Amino acid sequence: MSKELEQILQRLDQLLPPAAPATDWKASIAFRWRSAGRRGAGYLQPVRHVHRIKLSDLRGIDRQIDRVEQNTRQFIDGKPANNVLLTGARGTGKSSIVKGLLNKYSRQGLRLIEVEKNDLVDLPMILDQIAARPQRFLLFCDDLSFHARE
């Protein structure tokens, strides 16, 4: 290869974004999807400090916890389970339920991936990365709200 061609390739290489890091599946029980800002790129980043909330810490939402927990147990066991949409005002425990379930069932292989609303278009890529994994993944989109034109 000519020296000029090598220099051109080096310059082009500097313009390209770095390769996505490999997912360290042992680093955490929770991950965040990090979009690389362009379609077809992104990676799973381990959450280093997972909230250690327990379901027993939550008060006044026992009925919601029971229903979501039953569904989660079915999901972990490979039985039919439903997608879940938790609704309610801010501060009513929606995210805490999900984090409590993760902490309770992580030893049974439950894992969590948090996805930002704007990155939901990357769901096929995320599913491709986890499809062959033995764990069961909750895909979690916190604060999913919509405006009139969405």
C-alpha positions as CSV (number, residue, x, y, z in Angstrom):
1,M,0.0,0.0,0.0
2,S,1.4,3.4,-0.9
3,K,2.3,5.9,1.8
4,E,-0.3,8.4,0.6
5,L,-3.1,5.8,0.8
6,E,-2.0,4.9,4.4
7,Q,-2.1,8.5,5.4
8,I,-5.6,8.9,3.9
9,L,-6.8,5.8,5.7
10,Q,-5.3,7.1,9.0
11,R,-7.2,10.4,8.6
12,L,-10.4,8.7,7.8
13,D,-9.9,6.4,10.8
14,Q,-9.7,9.5,13.0
15,L,-13.1,10.7,11.7
16,L,-14.9,7.5,12.6
17,P,-16.4,7.1,16.0
18,P,-14.6,4.6,18.2
19,A,-15.9,1.0,18.2
20,A,-18.5,0.2,20.8
21,P,-17.0,-1.5,23.8
22,A,-17.9,-5.1,24.5
23,T,-20.5,-5.6,27.2
24,D,-19.1,-6.8,30.5
25,W,-22.1,-8.9,31.6
26,K,-20.5,-9.7,34.9
27,A,-20.0,-6.0,35.9
28,S,-23.5,-5.4,36.9
29,I,-27.1,-6.6,37.1
30,A,-28.3,-3.3,35.4
31,F,-27.2,-1.7,32.1
32,R,-27.9,1.6,30.2
33,W,-28.2,1.7,26.5
34,R,-25.9,4.3,25.2
35,S,-26.7,5.5,21.7
36,A,-23.8,6.5,19.6
37,G,-26.0,9.2,18.0
38,R,-26.5,7.4,14.7
39,R,-28.7,4.5,13.7
40,G,-27.1,1.1,14.0
41,A,-24.6,2.1,16.7
42,G,-24.8,1.9,20.5
43,Y,-23.7,-0.2,23.4
44,L,-24.7,-1.5,26.8
45,Q,-23.0,0.3,29.7
46,P,-23.0,-1.4,33.1
47,V,-24.5,0.6,35.9
48,R,-21.8,0.7,38.6
49,H,-24.0,1.7,41.5
50,V,-27.4,-0.1,41.3
51,H,-30.1,1.3,43.7
52,R,-30.5,-1.3,46.5
53,I,-34.2,-0.6,47.1
54,K,-36.3,-3.5,48.4
55,L,-39.9,-4.1,47.6
56,S,-40.6,-4.2,51.3
57,D,-39.4,-0.6,51.6
58,L,-42.3,0.6,49.4
59,R,-45.6,1.5,51.2
60,G,-49.1,1.9,50.0
61,I,-48.7,0.3,46.6
62,D,-48.9,-3.4,47.6
63,R,-51.5,-4.2,44.9
64,Q,-49.4,-2.9,42.1
65,I,-46.3,-4.6,43.5
66,D,-48.2,-8.0,43.7
67,R,-49.4,-7.8,40.1
68,V,-46.1,-6.7,38.6
69,E,-44.2,-9.2,40.8
70,Q,-46.4,-12.1,39.7
71,N,-45.9,-11.2,36.1
72,T,-42.1,-10.9,36.6
73,R,-41.9,-14.4,38.3
74,Q,-43.7,-15.8,35.2
75,F,-41.3,-14.1,32.9
76,I,-38.3,-15.4,34.8
77,D,-39.8,-18.9,34.8
78,G,-40.2,-18.7,31.0
79,K,-44.0,-18.8,31.3
80,P,-46.4,-16.4,29.5
81,A,-45.9,-12.8,30.8
82,N,-47.1,-9.4,29.7
83,N,-45.4,-6.2,28.9
84,V,-46.0,-3.8,31.7
85,L,-46.7,-0.1,31.6
86,L,-46.7,1.5,35.0
87,T,-48.6,4.8,35.1
88,G,-49.0,7.5,37.7
89,A,-47.7,10.8,39.0
90,R,-44.1,11.4,39.7
91,G,-42.9,9.9,43.0
92,T,-45.6,7.2,43.2
93,G,-43.1,4.3,43.1
94,K,-43.1,3.2,39.5
95,S,-39.3,3.1,39.1
96,S,-38.8,1.8,42.6
97,I,-41.0,-1.2,41.9
98,V,-38.8,-2.1,38.9
99,K,-35.6,-1.6,40.9
100,G,-37.0,-3.6,43.8
101,L,-37.9,-6.5,41.4
102,L,-34.4,-6.4,39.9
103,N,-32.8,-6.6,43.4
104,K,-35.1,-9.4,44.5
105,Y,-34.7,-11.6,41.4
106,S,-31.2,-10.8,40.1
107,R,-30.0,-14.1,41.6
108,Q,-32.5,-15.9,39.4
109,G,-31.1,-14.2,36.3
110,L,-33.2,-11.1,36.1
111,R,-31.3,-8.1,34.5
112,L,-32.4,-4.6,33.6
113,I,-31.6,-2.4,30.6
114,E,-32.6,1.3,30.9
115,V,-33.4,2.9,27.5
116,E,-34.0,6.6,27.0
117,K,-37.2,7.5,25.2
118,N,-35.4,8.8,22.2
119,D,-33.4,5.6,21.9
120,L,-36.4,3.3,21.6
121,V,-35.7,3.1,17.9
122,D,-32.7,1.0,18.9
123,L,-34.8,-1.8,20.4
124,P,-34.0,-4.2,17.6
125,M,-30.3,-3.7,18.1
126,I,-30.6,-4.2,21.9
127,L,-32.7,-7.3,21.4
128,D,-30.0,-8.7,19.0
129,Q,-27.4,-8.2,21.8
130,I,-29.4,-10.0,24.5
131,A,-31.3,-12.7,22.5
132,A,-28.7,-15.5,23.1
133,R,-28.1,-14.5,26.8
134,P,-29.4,-16.9,29.5
135,Q,-30.6,-14.1,31.7
136,R,-34.1,-12.5,31.5
137,F,-34.0,-8.8,30.7
138,L,-36.4,-6.1,31.7
139,L,-36.2,-3.2,29.2
140,F,-37.0,-0.1,31.3
141,C,-37.9,3.3,29.9
142,D,-38.2,5.7,32.8
143,D,-40.3,8.8,32.5
144,L,-42.0,7.8,29.2
145,S,-44.2,10.8,28.5
146,F,-45.7,12.1,25.3
147,H,-46.6,15.5,24.0
148,A,-49.7,16.3,21.9
149,R,-47.8,16.0,18.6
150,E,-46.1,12.7,19.4
